[in-house]
Amino acid sequence: MAEIRAGPVPYIYVCTRMRVRKSKLLPREEYMRMLNMGLAEITRFVGESQYKREVDELATSFRGIDLIETALSWNLAKEYQNIQKITPGTLKDLTRAYLRRWDIQNVLTIIRGKLHGEKKGKIREVLVPAGELDRVFLDRLLEEPTPERVIEALKGKGIYPILSRMTEGGVREEILPKVENELYKQFYADLIAYAHSGIKGGRQFLDYITLDIDITNIRTLFRVRADPSVSDISGVLIAGGTISPQALQRVFQIKDTNEFIDALVPLIKVRPLRELLEKLREERSLREIEIELIKVQLAEMETMSKLHPFSIHPILAYLEMKKYEIFNLRALARGKESGLAPERIRGYLVV
Amino acid sequence: MAEAAAVAATEMTVEMVKASQLGMKALGAGLAVGLTGIGTGLAEMAIGSAAVGATAENKDIFGLVLLLTVIPETIVIFGLVVGLLLLF
């Protein structure tokens, strides 16, 4: 009721805040400058920027790359939780639904960490408690001794049925990619059902979901094409995008790159994506293709947020851009620690 | 006889016409101020909420957004001027 009385005001308020936050994200020039810095300088730079609070809090417990990694994860989680607090009414529900993808990522990170015998502290560093499962619950999962016990502890949560059904014969590394696929398929199916449930702003949310599914499916297509032994990809494609999985499966069978692009382009409605695919006729590495796809997705989300300035789009655009800022900083820090050349690290940045 | 009484009842005196004109002017002035006030309110609602959002993220722009928020006040001032012109 409060939302109806307030009219568009809370939407304008929160969308403006997201725009201001977006303008505070690191610009391209900063990344280029950081490419020429050492790890210590990057740590100092991060510690003096908007990540100051997290770096100060964690500086007594962590050093070097671990400090950056943990501070970035904490900052991302805090940012996501803060946005959930300030978003009003249905926007909050839509944001929460979108952030549930982090539950899948966190749970799978814990299960993989447990399988490989990683220490609790090491797994905790990369968790981003932004979804339904909060930090306290994730800490409880981390305390569990085995992956099976982790899954049992999830009883009652949305992802439990698929996890328990697919790991009946025990948790093994080989089945985890399949479990991950199923969880994401379920996640997107839930999002589509939610967007169709008549919720206010559901149509705009659906636009984002279909774009996300299309980009994810095209990325999967390129990834799987790199492995000539795979002939059936129906199990890894997500339904609900503008391109049906059956059509993508047909396109996938085409081995020649030019013919493959010729068949794929007419299926796509998003013009920047069509233009990108035309550029991909020449030989490009998979990493480059993935980065280009992410850039197109971000640009398209930015366009959507301008078309619908007081909808879920400005929030989602900011959330995604923030996520890639963290990815970039992490890639920079990791690259510098491994002694990679700046040009090599540059290839991993979404800028 | 009855006809004469009816004509007398519908005839308006100069005083009556003047009073009616004054009333219409007052009504016009009221509408000018009231409607422009509503217009200003609607405009400031959107600008104000965006201004509060922007200030929450960056306190330095408070002066600028305050200025932007009061710009629609001009609408109600126009209404006030029209109202005053009507009355005096």
HADDOCK unambig.tbl for C-alpha pairs under 7 A between the chains (distance, minus, plus):
assign (segid A and resid 9 and name CA) (segid B and resid 45 and name CA) 6.90 0.50 0.50
assign (segid A and resid 9 and name CA) (segid B and resid 46 and name CA) 6.29 0.50 0.50
assign (segid A and resid 9 and name CA) (segid B and resid 49 and name CA) 5.80 0.50 0.50
assign (segid A and resid 12 and name CA) (segid B and resid 46 and name CA) 6.78 0.50 0.50
assign (segid A and resid 12 and name CA) (segid B and resid 49 and name CA) 6.18 0.50 0.50
assign (segid A and resid 12 and name CA) (segid B and resid 50 and name CA) 5.61 0.50 0.50
assign (segid A and resid 13 and name CA) (segid B and resid 49 and name CA) 4.96 0.50 0.50
assign (segid A and resid 13 and name CA) (segid B and resid 50 and name CA) 4.89 0.50 0.50
assign (segid A and resid 13 and name CA) (segid B and resid 52 and name CA) 6.83 0.50 0.50
assign (segid A and resid 13 and name CA) (segid B and resid 53 and name CA) 4.73 0.50 0.50
assign (segid A and resid 14 and name CA) (segid B and resid 53 and name CA) 6.38 0.50 0.50
assign (segid A and resid 16 and name CA) (segid B and resid 50 and name CA) 5.56 0.50 0.50
assign (segid A and resid 16 and name CA) (segid B and resid 53 and name CA) 5.64 0.50 0.50
assign (segid A and resid 16 and name CA) (segid B and resid 54 and name CA) 6.03 0.50 0.50
assign (segid A and resid 17 and name CA) (segid B and resid 53 and name CA) 5.00 0.50 0.50
assign (segid A and resid 17 and name CA) (segid B and resid 54 and name CA) 5.59 0.50 0.50
assign (segid A and resid 17 and name CA) (segid B and resid 57 and name CA) 6.29 0.50 0.50
assign (segid A and resid 20 and name CA) (segid B and resid 54 and name CA) 6.38 0.50 0.50
assign (segid A and resid 20 and name CA) (segid B and resid 57 and name CA) 6.61 0.50 0.50
